[in-house]
Amino acid sequence: MWRFRRRGQDLPNSSITELNDRSTQINEACAGPPDGGYGWVQVGVCFTVNCFTWGQVAVGYYLSSGAYHEATDLDFAFIGGFNFAMAMLVAPLVTILARKLGTQPTMAIGVLIQTAGFVSASFAWRVWQLYLSQGLLIGLGLGFIYVPSIAILSQWFSKKRSLVNGISSAGSGIGGLIFSFAIEAMIRNISLAWSFRIIAVITGIMNLTATMLIRNRNSVIRPPQLGFDTKLIRRPEVLLLLFWGFTSMLGYITLLYSLPDYASSVGLTKSQAASLAAYLNLGTAIGRPLIGVASDRFGRMEVAGLLTLFCGVTCFAIWIPATSYGVIVFFAVLNGGILGVFWMVQYS
């Protein structure tokens, strides 16, 4: 073993170990992301997180089955939007907690909050109780689980970054697709209350498993993990990115929650309208990995700009004049793959 000397004295073995560990970390940092290995486990972890967090938002419209007579369509839209909003608004706090407590403890808190939200929603019988349970609690839990996992894949992948982000974000489409049919069957055969409780058990187990398997490379990369970086907000390119992300996600949420109602307004049956959410999630599951591949090959900015423009054109060319079930299904599948392109290309 090499012995290091300082002023004529040998360094203790603990100091030598620390120096060797730090040297290893520096070498790993210089080498960059491994682009594989245990990183593929992290892809599965982030896919699971997306599947059992964002995938649950897609089931909100099933609440319009008449169980809450005082609720309006606007109430259900607000509950779904509130869910999304809370997950993002809590991001600075979650980032700080992840820095102080670590990724896994912070996500574990989120699993508890989200599970409590689903369980409390199962006992709700007034619409304001849904705002607190499905809107506030589940939204907070979603943020605590999802936000710490955002930067994980960028720490493990460089050349295939858009591809793995596309695979990961496709989890929300798979989750929405599975639960769209499963929740409808559970509500019809069991009850709305027990459907929420079953969701609580499933999502709790899966997200807890993802929490135990997730690994960051913070010890190597040493990111600042700031809750809010005021220096970045002064940069024009960052402001442009934020503006694009805001408008892109505004259109995403609008289409996600209004497409089934639009189908009902043009005379389609309730069953046909409900199935559109499943078709949209199917498009998401298929399209997002493909967008990831295209982004890695042709450039993230180029693909994002082109697809954002294409999505806007199809809304005017296909959605607005559509009155038949087949055309609306085609639109749902096509745009399901494009919606939320922000998630696949945001890490350059």
JOWO-V804177 format. One record per residue. RES is the residue in one small letter. SS is DSSP state (@ for helix, = for strand, . for the rest). OMEGA is omega in whole degrees, 0 to 359 (999 if undefined). BURIAL is b if it has 9 or more other ideal C-beta (glycine too) atoms within 8 Angstrom, else e. Layout:
res/ss/omega/burial
RES/SS/OMEGA/BURIAL
RES/SS/OMEGA/BURIAL
//
This chain:
res/ss/omega/burial
m/./178/e
w/./178/e
r/./179/e
f/./181/b
r/=/176/e
r/=/181/e
r/./174/e
g/./182/e
q/=/176/e
d/=/174/e
l/./177/b
p/./181/e
n/@/180/e
s/@/179/e
s/@/177/b
i/@/179/b
t/@/179/e
e/@/179/e
l/@/179/b
n/@/179/e
d/@/180/e
r/@/177/e
s/@/178/e
t/@/179/e
q/@/179/b
i/@/179/e
n/@/179/e
e/@/180/b
a/@/179/b
c/@/180/e
a/@/179/e
g/./180/e
p/./184/b
p/./180/b
d/./177/b
g/./179/e
g/./180/e
y/./176/e
g/@/179/b
w/@/173/e
v/@/179/b
q/@/174/b
v/@/177/b
g/@/179/b
v/@/181/b
c/@/174/b
f/@/179/b
t/@/178/b
v/@/178/b
n/@/183/b
c/@/187/b
f/./170/b
t/./180/b
w/@/180/b
g/@/181/b
q/@/181/b
v/@/184/b
a/./182/b
v/./185/b
g/@/185/b
y/@/177/b
y/@/179/b
l/@/180/b
s/@/181/e
s/@/178/e
g/./182/e
a/./180/e
y/./189/b
h/./181/e
e/./184/e
a/./175/b
t/./177/e
d/@/179/e
l/@/177/e
d/@/181/b
f/@/176/b
a/@/179/b
f/@/179/b
i/@/178/b
g/@/178/b
g/@/178/b
f/@/178/b
n/@/179/b
f/@/185/b
a/@/181/b
m/@/180/b
a/@/180/b
m/@/182/e
l/@/182/e
v/./185/b
a/@/179/b
p/@/179/e
l/@/181/e
v/@/179/b
t/@/179/b
i/@/179/b
l/@/179/b
a/@/177/b
r/@/184/e
k/@/185/e
l/@/186/e
g/./183/e
t/@/185/b
q/@/178/b
p/@/179/e
t/@/178/b
m/@/178/b
a/@/175/b
i/@/179/b
g/@/178/b
v/@/179/b
l/@/182/b
i/@/181/b
q/@/178/b
t/@/177/b
a/@/179/b
g/@/179/b
f/@/180/b
v/@/179/b
s/@/177/b
a/@/180/b
s/@/178/b
f/./182/e
a/./176/b
w/./173/e
r/./185/e
v/@/180/b
w/@/177/e
q/@/175/b
l/@/176/b
y/@/182/b
l/@/184/b
s/@/183/b
q/@/180/b
g/@/186/b
l/@/186/b
l/@/181/b
i/@/177/b
g/@/177/b
l/@/178/b
g/@/178/b
l/@/180/b
g/@/180/b
f/@/179/b
i/@/189/b
y/@/187/b
v/@/179/b
p/@/182/b
s/@/187/b
i/./187/e
a/./186/e
i/@/185/b
l/@/178/b
s/@/176/b
q/@/183/b
w/@/185/b
f/./175/b
s/./182/e
k/./183/e
k/./189/b
r/@/180/b
s/@/178/b
l/@/183/b
v/@/175/b
n/@/176/b
g/@/177/b
i/@/180/b
s/@/183/b
s/@/175/b
a/@/178/b
g/@/179/b
s/@/177/b
g/@/178/b
i/@/179/b
g/@/178/b
g/@/179/b
l/@/181/b
i/@/185/b
f/@/176/b
s/@/180/b
f/@/183/b
a/@/182/e
i/@/178/b
e/@/180/b
a/@/180/e
m/@/179/b
i/@/182/b
r/@/186/e
n/@/181/e
i/./175/e
s/./178/e
l/@/182/b
a/@/181/e
w/@/174/b
s/@/177/b
f/@/182/b
r/@/177/b
i/@/177/b
i/@/180/b
a/@/181/b
v/@/183/e
i/@/182/b
t/@/179/b
g/@/180/b
i/@/183/e
m/@/179/b
n/@/176/b
l/@/176/b
t/@/178/b
a/@/180/b
t/@/181/b
m/@/184/e
l/@/186/b
i/./179/b
r/./174/e
n/./178/e
r/./182/b
n/@/180/b
s/@/179/e
v/@/185/e
i/@/182/e
r/./178/e
p/./181/e
p/./180/e
q/./178/e
l/./178/e
g/./179/e
f/./183/e
d/./183/e
t/./180/e
k/./181/e
l/@/185/e
i/@/180/e
r/@/183/e
r/./183/e
p/@/182/e
e/@/177/e
v/@/178/b
l/@/177/b
l/@/178/e
l/@/179/b
l/@/179/e
f/@/178/e
w/@/179/b
g/@/180/b
f/@/182/e
t/@/179/e
s/@/180/b
m/@/176/b
l/@/177/e
g/@/180/b
y/@/183/b
i/@/179/b
t/@/181/e
l/@/183/b
l/@/186/b
y/@/184/b
s/@/184/b
l/@/177/b
p/@/178/b
d/@/178/b
y/@/179/b
a/@/178/b
s/@/183/b
s/@/179/e
v/./172/b
g/./178/e
l/./182/b
t/./179/e
k/@/179/e
s/@/178/e
q/@/179/b
a/@/180/b
a/@/182/b
s/@/182/b
l/@/177/b
a/@/178/b
a/@/179/b
y/@/178/b
l/@/177/b
n/@/175/b
l/@/177/b
g/@/178/b
t/@/182/b
a/@/181/b
i/@/190/b
g/@/187/b
r/@/176/b
p/@/179/b
l/@/177/b
i/@/177/b
g/@/178/b
v/@/180/b
a/@/180/b
s/@/178/b
d/@/184/b
r/@/187/e
f/@/179/e
g/./185/e
r/@/181/b
m/@/181/e
e/@/181/e
v/@/180/b
a/@/180/b
g/@/181/e
l/@/182/e
l/@/176/b
t/@/177/b
l/@/181/e
f/@/179/b
c/@/179/b
g/@/180/b
v/@/181/e
t/@/177/b
c/@/179/b
f/@/186/e
a/@/185/e
i/@/188/b
w/@/186/b
i/./180/e
p/./186/e
a/./176/b
t/./181/e
s/./183/e
y/@/182/e
g/@/181/e
v/@/180/b
i/@/175/b
v/@/178/b
f/@/179/b
f/@/181/b
a/@/180/b
v/@/182/b
l/@/184/b
n/@/175/b
g/@/179/b
g/@/183/b
i/@/184/b
l/./179/b
g/./178/b
v/@/177/b
f/@/184/b
w/@/184/b
m/@/189/b
v/@/186/b
q/./181/b
y/./180/e
s/./999/e
//
